[in-house]
Amino acid sequence: QVQLVESGGGLVQPGGSLRLSCAASGSLFRLYVMGWYRQAPGNQRELVAAVTEGGFKNYAESVKGRFTISRDNAKNTVYLQMNSLKPEDTAVYYCHSAGTSGASWGQGIQVTVSS
């Protein structure tokens, strides 16, 4: 069982930046992929960005050039640096991992982009 705890969300003005963090604990033998999803009211949950343990990264088209995902394998932590935020980035952001212990989700953290 893997537990994921997110931090770093909040309210930011359009054009601003936030950095999300997600720390994994528990049965961490191998975490093949760590990533971030988001869900806005009335929408389905969608992939934002993911990174493999080898460093391969994948981004949603809507965030390319603005968001950067990174991970620290020694700390079992994944980060999402979000720049040039837009109101349409407003959502609950969920950390996700997939590894030898199966798939896990964090509880979610609110990101609100508004003036």
N, C-alpha and C positions, 0 to 999 in steps of 0.2 A: 504494500500500500504506500502510495506517494501522496504527501500533503504539499499543496502549493499555496503560498501566501503572497498576495499582491500588495503593493504599496505605491504611493506617488501620484494618485489621481487627484482630481479637484476641479476648481473653476479657473478658467483662463480666458483672456480676451482673444478675439481673432488675431491671428498673426503671432501669437505667443507660443511658448514651448512648455512641454512637460516631459518628465522622464518616469516611466513606470518600471518597477522592479518586481520580480517574482522569485522567491526563494523556495527551493524544493527540499523536503526532508522526508525521512522514512526509509523505505526499501529502495535505495537509489542505485542498485547494481549498475545498470546502464540506462541512461536517458537518451534514446536515439534522436528524438526531436523535441524541441521546446518552442513554444510559440505563443502568439496572442491572437485572440478572436475578439470580435465586438458585436454587440446587439443593441440596436436602437429601437425605441418603442414602435411596435407594429412591423418590425423587420425581422428577417431570419438572422441567426447568428452567422457571421461571415469571418473568413480568415483575413487577418491583417498582415501578419508576417510570421515566418517560422525559420528556425535555424537548426541544422543537424549538428550532431556532436563533432563532425568533421569540419564544420564551418560553412556548409552550403546554405545560402539564404534565399528565401522566396518571399515576395511582397505582392500584396494586392495592387492592381493598377492605380487605384485611387490614392495610394499613399507613397508610391514610388517617387523618390527625390525629396520627400519631406520626412519620412520616418526611417529610422535605422534600428535594426535589431542586432543585439550582440549577446553573447553568453560567456560566463566564466565557469568552465567545467570544474575547476577546483572548488568553487563555492556553490556549485549546483544552482546557479542563479542566471536568469535571463532578464535582459533589459530591453526597453523600447523607448528610444529617444524620439520624441514627436516635436517637429518644428513646423512653423508656418501653419499652425492649426486653423481649421475652418469650422464654422458652425455645424457642418454636416459630419464632422468627426465626433460629435456628441453621441455618447453611447456608454453602455457598461462594457468594460474591457475584461476579458477572461484570459487567464493564463492556462496553457494546456501543455501536457507532456505525454510522451509515448515512449515506452521502454520495456525492459524485461519484466516489469511488474504490471504491465498493461497501460491503459490510458487514464489520465487524471485531469481534473479541472479545479481551478481555483474558485473562490466564491464570487469573484467579480469585483470590480472597482469602477466607480463612476468618474467619467471625464465629461465635463461640460464646457463647451466653447461658446461664450456669449459676451456681448458688450453690456 
